[in-house]
Amino acid sequence: MTFRTLLAGVLTLAFALPAFAAGADAPAIDGRHLGLTWLIPFVGILLSIAILPLATPGFWHHHFGKVSAAWAALIVIPFAVIHGVPSAVYEIIHLLLLDYIPFIVLLLALFTVTGGIHIKGNLHGSPSMNTALLAIGTVLAGWMGTTGASMLLIRPMIRANDDRRHKIHVFVFFIFLVSNIGGALTPLGDPPLFLGFLKGVSFFWTTTHLFSEMLVCAIVLLALFYVLDSYWYRKEGRKKPDPTPETPVRIEGGVNIILLALIVGVVLASGTWKPGIHFTVFHVTLELQNVLRDLALVAICFLSLRLTSQKSRSENGFGWGPMLEVAKLFAGIFITIAPAIAILKAGKDGALAPLVALVTGPDGQPDDVWYFWLTGILSSFLDNAPTYLVFFNLAGGDAEVLMGTLASTLAAISCGAVFMGANSYIGNAPNFMVKAVVEDAGIRMPSFFGYMAWSCAILVPLFVVLTFVFFR
């Protein structure tokens, strides 16, 4: 799978859709008329992502795209038969143009650019150095994405600790901080927040409203890590020779740092520049700034590939497999989530009225504690991006209201989705990617439940503290 093949698939969707004619009234489905059976494919695809890679890794590796397509078909075909082809076409195009394509294009840009930055050299994995690397990674995750920061720093972290006997905790905390907690700084940090940005949440809203929560988590985890790492470091006695002695650190592919800054600028501009120019594709309104943003991100991908040596990417272990998997799986997720969003928009008149009641306090206002924990628990075992979208819509789905009078509720949803993705290997895509890279280096990582023992012992008490400090 080459970059051109992957990109062709995305662009084919983008440019084939304008063949549909615009209409006066969108044939959208009223969520009040949908039953809970429509949620089965959505739950099915998320459970498939959670279970099949562990239960049948060989089957999943070769057929995950077919599994995603099968679950999507269980929505599209019955939907077209019962509600009509125009309604089915509208819902699919709406999701593709406004959610899926912008989402995938941003991930593609971040994945391509960070894959061209290669950190060479080796550092000594002392407690202070490891803590510093985790802190740097936590900050970088907010600006280059949890996936980008994780893939950029995990190999230097492995080399720095290759002479350590006790080092599993290093990579567990790496997943906690770099692959999850740090992603709360900007919409670029974690997919759920970018979906919120696409729905109208301001670019720097997360920076200002989630900074305190992120800082508390980061400080507590970094301090705890330093204590644990210092204990094991002293216990080892430094008897094992370092197979990769300390050497000066240098960066190859530095042009990608400039391109990374350009990605930030492009996304920020799309959220602040409002020329008021728009056009309609089969009842779906597209704004000029968003179309130009996606085209600019694609152009940045081409620049990164053109300006970065293949040697640097090869030494980085760069390949298109992870991006292809994300593209295929999220195509199914975005299609199967459509009925859930429609039902949630119906509020108390929809089939999910009990869930609406659960997150609503006696005074009719949102219960931030329930939003935080329900979003977080589902994000721990399902993908945190669609989980965020479900609760975003459950809270009303109006970005202006959520950023204003319901700011604490949006913060609870955002923190639940981003932070609690660290509770299990399947909570966030970088978690499994880090585990795979570490194990490929010959280091044994905790099992699925072994990792959860770490997260339950460390993260869950921390999240309880966050609840009392920020969400009550």
N, C-alpha and C positions, 0 to 999 in steps of 0.2 A: 504494500500500500504506500504510494508516494503522496507527497504534498499536493501535487496537481490533481490526483484522483480524488483525494479527500475534499479539496477546495471545489472541484468541479461539481461534486454532489451538492454542496451547500449553495453554490451559485445557480445550479440548475433549478433548485427550489425557488430561489429568489427571483429569477428572471423568467421562469415559465409561468408563474402565477398571474402576471399582468394580462394574460390572454383572456381572463375572465372579465366580463363587462361589469361596470359599476351599476348599482341599483339604488333606488330611493330609500328603501327600508331594509335593514339587515334582517335576514331570516333567522334570528337567534332563538334558541330554545329557552323557554321559561322553566327555571329550576323547580318551580312548585309542582310540576307535572312529572318529575323524575323520581323513581324509587331508589332504594338502597342497592338494588341489584346492579345498578349502573356503576357502583363503586368496586365491584368484584375485579374487573380487569386492572384497575389502579392498584388495589391491594395485592393482586396476583403478581404484577410486574415488580413491585417493591419487595415482596417476599422472595421472588425468584432471584433478585439481585442479592438479597441477604443470605439465602440458603444454598443455592446451586453452586456458587464458587467454592463453597466449603464441602458440600456433599458429593458433587460430581464435577471436580475441576476440569477434567478432560472434556466432558460434554459441553460445559459452559464456555470453555476457551474457543471451541470450534463453532458453537451454535448460539452464542448470546444474541447476535443480531436477529436470528430467526425467532428466538423466544420473545424478544421485544416486539417484532412485527406481528407475531401471533396474538399477543395481548392487545396491541393496537387494533388489529382486525376485529377483535371481539367488541370493540366500541364502534368502529366506523361502519361496519356492515349492518348490524342491527339498527344503528342510529339512522342510516340512510333509508332502510326499509320502513321503519316506524314513523320517522319524522320528515322524511323526504330528502332527496339528494341535495337540493339547494341548501337546506339547513346544515347538512353534514359538511358540504363543501365550505360553507361560510365559517363554521367552527374550526375546521382544520386550517384554512387560510389565515384566520384571525390568530390562531396560536403560532403558526409558522412565522408570519411576518412581524408580529408584535412581540413575541416571546422567544421562540426557539432559535431563529436565525441570528438575532442580535446576541443571544446568550452564547451560542456556539462560536460565533465569529470572535467574540471577546476572548473566550477560552483558547481558541486557536491562536490568536495573536500573542497572548501571554505565554502559551506553551511553546510557540515557535521562538519567540525572542529570548525567554529565559533559557531555553535549550541551547542557545548559542553562546551563553556566558559560561566559560570554563575556568574554575578556580584551581590553579596548580600549586604545588608545594605542600608542605606538611607542618602542622603545629603540634605542640605537646599537650596532650589531653589532661591537663591538671584541672582541679576543681574550678579555679578562677577562669581558666581559658574556656572550659566547657560551658560555664555559666555565661560568659561573655558571648560565646557563639549562639547560645540559645536566645539571649536577649536581642542580639542583632537579627537573628532569624525571625523573632516575634515581631519586630518592627518592620522588617522587609515584607513579611507576609501580608501586611495591610496594603502594600503598594504594588507588589508583583503577584499577589495571589498566594494562597496557602500551597497550591500545587507547585507554582514556580519557585517559591522560597524553599520548599521541602526538597525539590529535586536539585536546586542549586547548592544547598548546604549539607545534604545528607552524606555525600561521599567525602567531603573534607572532614566531617565529624567522625566518620568511620576511620579514616586515616589517622586522625589525631588520637584515637583511642585504641589503635590496633595492638598496643602493648599492654592494655589493661585487662586484668582477669575478670573483674566485676564491672560490666558495662551495659547490661540489659537496661538498667534504669535510665541510662543516658538516652537511649532511643525511645523509651516509653515517654519520658518528659519531652523529647523532641516532638513526638506526635501531639502531646498535650498542647505545647506552646506554639511551635512553628506551623504545624499542620492544621491547627484549629483556633486557639485563643487569639493569636495575632491577626487573624483575618477580619477582626471586627472594626478595623480602623477606617476602611473605605469600601465602596461598592466593588472595587477591584479585588478586595481581599478574599471574599468567599462568595460562591455562586448565589446563595440566598439573598445577600445584600445587593447584588447586581440585579436580581429579579425585582427587588424593591425599587432600585433606581429606575428600571424600565417602567415601573408602575407610577413613577412620579416623585419618589423620595429624593430629596436634594443630595448632591454628591457628598457634601461635607456634614450632612445631618448625622451620619453614623460616627464621624470623627468627634463631633462635639457631644453627642448624646450617649455614646457607648464607651467613651474614653475612660471614664471613672471605673466602670465595671471591668473593662479590659485591664486597666492598670492594677486594680486590686488582685485580679486573678494572676496576672503576670508576676507581680511582686511576691505574692504568697508562694507560687510555684517555683520561682527562681530561688527564693530563700530556702525553701524546703529541699530543692535539688542540691543546692550548695552544701547543705548539712549532710545529706545522704552521700553525695559524691566525695566529700571530705572524709567521711567515715570509711568508705570502701578504699579510698586512695591510701589512707594511713594503714589500713589493714593489709593491703597488698605488699607494702614494704618496698615497692619498685624493684623487684628481683628479676622480672622478665625483661630481656633486652628489647629495645624498640626496633621492629623490623623496618620501619620507615622513619629514620631520624629526622629531626626538625630541619626544614629547609625553608628558604624565603618563599613567601606567598606572592603569587602574581596572577593577574587576570588576563585571560585570552578572550577575544571577542568583545572587547570593550565598547565597540560601536553599538552593541545591543543595549547597553545601559542608556545611551542616548535615545534609542528607539523605545525603550521602556518608558522613559520620561515623555516621549511623544505620545505613547498610548494613553498615559494619564491625561495629557493635555487634550487629546482628541475626545476622550470620554467626558472630561470636564466641560469642554466647549459645547458638546451636544446637550448638556443639561442646563447651560446658561444662555446660549445663543438661540433666540426664538424669532426667526424671520417671518413666521406666520404663513409660510408656504406649505401647502399640503396637497395631496392627490389621493384618489380613492381607487382601491383595487378590490372588486367584488364586495363592496360595502365596507371595506376596511380602510380607515384613514391612516395614511403614512405621512409623517412630517419630514420635511426636507433635511433638517439637521440630523435626524436619526439615520436616514439613508446614507448621507454623506459620511457619518461616523463609521458605519459598517464598511463602506467602500475604502475609507482611509485605513481602517484596521487590516483589511485584506492587503492593501498596498504595503503596509508595514511588514506583513508576513513575507512578502516577496523580497523586500529590501533586506530583511534579516537573513534570508536564505542566500541571497546574492552576495552579501558583504561578509558572511561568516564562513570560515574554512570548514570543509567537511571533516578535517582531522579533529578540530575542536569539538564538533558535534559528536563524532564517533567516540572520543575520549570521555565525553559526558554521558555516554550510553543513550544518546538521543535516538528515538524511533517514533513512528506514527501510530503504533499499536494502541497506546493508552488514549490518544485523542480519538481514534476511530471507535474505540469501545464507548467512550463518553457520548460521541455523536449518535451512535445507533441506539444506545440505551435511553438517552434523553428524548429522542424522537418518540419512542414509545411512551415514556413517562408524560411528556407534554400532551399527547393525544388522550391518554387514559385519564388524566387529571381533569379534563374539561368538564365531565359531568359533576365531579365533586365540587368544582368551583361554582358551577351553575346552581347546584343545590344550596351551597353555603350562601350565595347571593340572595337566595330566597328567604334566608333568616329563619324566623319562627314559623314561616309558612312552608318550609322545606322539610325533607325527610330527616335532616340532621338537627332538628329542633332541640332534642335532648342535649346535644353537644353545645349548641348555642346557649342553652340554659345553664350548663355547667360552668361556662366561662363568663357568665353574667352575674353580677352581684345582686343583692336584694334591692338595691336602689336603681337597678337597670343599667348600671355602668359596668364596663369590662372589669373582670377580676384578673389583675396583672399576675398574681401568683399562679393561678391556673393556666394562664397563657404561657408563662415562662416554663412551667413544668410539663404541660402537655406537649408544647412544641419541642421541648428538649428531649422528653422520653421517646417520642416518635423519631426525632432526629438521631437518636442514639442507635437505632436499629434499621431505620429506613433512610432514604437519602434526604439530607437536610434542605436541599433546594425546593423540591415540591412540598415538603412539610411546611416550610416558611410560607409558601404561596397559599396553602390551604388556610392557615391561621391568619394570614394577612387579609384574606377575603372574609374570613369569619368575623374579623374585627370591623368589617365594613368595606374594606378595599379602597377607600378614598384617601389618597396619599396626603392631601392637604389637611384633612381632619386628623389623620394619624400623626402627622408631624406637629399638629397644634394641640388641641384639647386632649387628644389621646396619645400624646408623646410617650408617656410612661408605658402604655400598652404596646406600642410599636417597639420600644426598647426591650420589653420583656420578650416579645416574639423574636426579635433579632438576636438577643443574647441566648435564648433557648436554642435556636437553630445553629448558631455559630459555635457556642461553647460546648454544648452537650453532644455535638458531633464527635467529640473526643472520647465518649464513653465506651465505644467499641470500635473494632477494626472497620466495620461496615458503616459507621456513622458519617464518614466523609472520605471521598476518593483518595486523598493523599495518605490517609492512614494505611491503607493496604499497599499503596505504592512504596511507602517507606519500609514497611515490613518486608516486601519482596526484595528491595535493594539490599537491605541489611542481611537477610538470609542468603542472598546471592553472594555476599562477601564472606560467607561461612560462619556467621554469627547466629546463634539460635535465639529466636524471639519467643516471647510467651505465646501459648496457645490462645485460641479465641477467648476461652473463659479465664485463662491465666491473665490475659491483658485486662479483662473486665474486673478481676480481683484488684489490680492496681487502680483502675479508674474508680471503682466503688470505694476503695479505702482513701483515696486522695481527692478525687474530683467531687464526688457526691457531697461530702461534708462542706467543701468549699462552696458549692452551689447553694447549699442550705444557708450558709452565711450570707451569700449574695441576696437570697430571697428576703431575709430580714433587714438587710441594709438598704436595698434599692427598690424592692417590689411590694412592700407592705405599706 
